[in-house]
Amino acid sequence: MVGSVLRYLVDLRVLMAYAFKGDPNHQHAEVFFNFAEKEKAEIYVATSIIFEAEAVWLAGKVDTPFEEWSSFISDIITSPVLNKIEINHAKLYKRFGGNLTYFDSFHAATSMTMGHTLITTDSKLLKTAGIPTKDLRTYTQQ
């Protein structure tokens, strides 16, 4: 793809893997972000990730001060919340009847609407036809 900019959407699982060295997918995330930097790829997150991260913190799933927890998101470019993303989100969430979580449906809708490949380790997202995904675990040290 000469002259084309690679654009990826990452979900919260990928950001957590990158931010926390003890995460089982940390090395994969490091390889992915190093690859993205080398290729000058653009990395995005769905705007809803801010609320997803807050929900994870409020549920007590991470033991860190909130400011620290949310700070690693601040340098990532968020995709705009477009009416088309919202419509696609509602359709996906209704269509899959809870098989995709509320936030996973937002990641999928953003990926589909913006045309960015969604990097994730979420098995349900990876198995859902029509969502352009790539498994983070395919990024390994050479």
N, C-alpha and C positions, 0 to 999 in steps of 0.2 A: 504494500500500500504506500507507494511513493507519494509524498506530499500530503498524505492524510494524517490527521491527528487521531491517535487512539484515544477513545473515551470509555471509561469504565465507571460503573456504579458499584459501590461496596456497601454491604449491610453492616449492622452493628457487630455481628459475629467476627467479621474481618477486622474491624477497628479494635475490638477487644483483643483479638489474637495478636495484633501488632503492638498494642499498648502494654500488654501484660506478658512478661517473659516466661511466666509459669504456664501460660496457655499451651495446650498440646499442639496448636496450629501456629505458634509464634514464628517458627522458622519459615513456614510456608508464606506467612504474611510478610516477613522481612524480604524474602526472595521476590514476592510480587511487587512490593513497593520499590525495591531496588530496580527491578525490571521496568516499572512504570517511569521512574526517574530517568533511567538510561534512555528509554524510548521517547521521553518527553510527553508521555501520555497524560491526559487530564483525568483526575480522579474526582468523582462526585459522590454525594450521598443524597438520599431523599430528604427533603426538609423535615419530614416526620421523624427522622432519626433522633432529633433533639428530644422529642416527647417519649420515644422508645427508650432512650438512655435514661431519662428521668424516671420512667416506670420501673426499669430494672433496678435503679438505685433505691427508689421508694419501697420496692418489694424486698429490699435487704439482700439482694443477690451479689452485691459487691461491698467490700468493707474498706471504704475509702471516703474521705471528705468529698461532698458533692462538687465543689469547685474544681478539685483535682480530677474527679470522675468526668466531668463535662468538658474540661479544658482541651482534651485531645481531639475534640470534634471541631474546634474553632478554626483550624487552618485548612479544613477541607471545604471545597466549593460545593454548595448545596444547589440542587436542581430547583428551579422555581416551581411553586405550586400552581400549575396551570389547570384551568377548568377541565381540559381533556384528561389530565392525570387523575383528578378527582372522580370523573365519570368512569374511567377505566378501573380505578380502585374499587368503587362501589360495585361495578359489574363483576370483577374478579372475586371480591369477597363474598358476594351473593352466590356466584356460580360454584365456588368450591366449598360452600357451606361450612366454613370453619376449618377445612383442611389446611388452608393457608391462614395464618394468624392475621389479625387486623394490620399489623405493621408489615408483615411479609407481603400482603396484598399491595401495600403502598410501594414497597421496593419493586415488586413485579410491574405494577402499573407505570412507575417512573421509568423503569428500564425499557418497557415496551414503547411508551410514548416518546421518550427521548432518543431511542435507538442505541442506548449504551448497553454493553454486556454487563450483566450483574455477576459480580464475583462474590461467592458465598460458599459456606459449607453446609447449608441447610438442605437436607435430603429431599424435603417436600418441594422446595423451589427448584432444585436440580432436576427432579423427575417430572415437573409440570410442563407439558408441551406448550409451545408458543411463547415461552419466556426465554429470552436470550441469556443463558447463564453459562458460567464456567466455574468449576470446582477449584477453590483456593488451593486444595491439596495437590493440584497438578503442578504447582510452582515449587520446584525442589532445587536444592543445591546441585550444581553440575560437577 
